[in-house]
Amino acid sequence: MSISGIQGQLQQAGAVQQPALQPSGAAQGTAPDSFGDVLQSALQEVNSLQAQADEQIEGLTTHKAGITPHSAMVALEKADVAFQLMSAIRGKIIRAYEEVIRTQV
C-alpha cells in the first residue's frame, strides 16, 4: 500500500488533523498581530518556560512526588534553548536598530 493510501485512511478515520496555516489575525478578518505583540507573547512564553523549569528543580530538590531528574532536565533544557533563541533575536533586533540609526537620509 502506498503512503498516500495510508494517509487517506488515517484522515478518513479522523486520526490526522491538518493544522490551519493562517496568520493569527486572518481567521477573524482582523489585522495581523503587530511585531510588538508577537515579541511580547514570545517573551511571556520564555518566562513561562523559565518558571516551569524553576518549579521542576524545586520539586526535585524537595523530593516532590512525580518529578524525576529526567523531567527536570528536560524542562531546564527547554528553558535554556528558548532563552538562547530569545537572546539571539534580541541581538539581531539591536543590530537592525543600529543599522537604521546609521542610515543617512
N, C-alpha and C positions, 0 to 999 in steps of 0.2 A: 504494500500500500504506500502511496506517495505521501509526502509531508502535507501537501495541500488537502489531501483526503482526510488526514488525521486532524488538521486544523479545522476543517469544515465540520467534522463530527464533534469536536470539542465545543465549537461555537454553537452548534445545534443543542448540545447538552447544557449550555449556559455556563460552562466551566471557565471559558476565556472571555473576559470583557476588555475591549479595547478602550484605553483612556481617551478622553476628549482632549484634542490638541488645540485648544482655543486659548488665546490670551486671556488673562484674568478679567478684563473688563468687557470682552467681546460677547460673552454669553448673555449678559444682561442688556446689551445695547448701550452701555455707558463707555466713557473714555477709559483707555487702559490706565493701569496704575502708574503714578509718576515714579521717577527714579528714586526720589527721596523715600517714597512709601516702600518700594521694593528693598531698598537698603536698610530701612528701619526694621522691616519684617525679618530680614536676614540676620541683623544684629540680635533681634529678640530670639531667633532660633538658636544662634550660637550661645547666647546667655542661658537658654533653657537646657542645652546640652551640657554646659558647664555645671549648672545646678544639679542635673541628674547624676553627673559624674561625682560631684561632691557628696550627694546622698548615698551613692553606691559605696564610696570609700568609707564614709562614716558608718554605714551599716556593716561593712566588712570588719572594721576595727572594733565595733561593739558586738560582733557576732549576732547580728540580726538574722532572723530566720529567712531563708530563701535567697540570700545574697551569697554568691560564690565568688572566689577570686577571678574566675573567668568572666562573669558578668561585669564585675567592677573594672577589669582590664578593658573589656570591650567598650564600656561607657567612657573610660578615660581616653581611649584611642579615638573614639568618635568626636569627643570634645576637642582633642588636640588637633585632629585633621581640620575640623571646622574652624578652629581659631587660626591655624596656619593659613587656610584659604582666605579668611576674612582679613588677615594681616597683609597678605599678598594683594588683595583687592584694594585695600587702603593705600598701599604703596603706589599702585597704578593710578588711583584717583588723584593722589597728591602730585605725581609726576605729570599727569594730564593738566591739572590746575596750573602748575608751574609753567608748563608749555604755553598755555593760553595767556598767562600773565606776561610772558616774554614776547608774545606776538606783538609786533609793531603795527599800528594802524596807519 
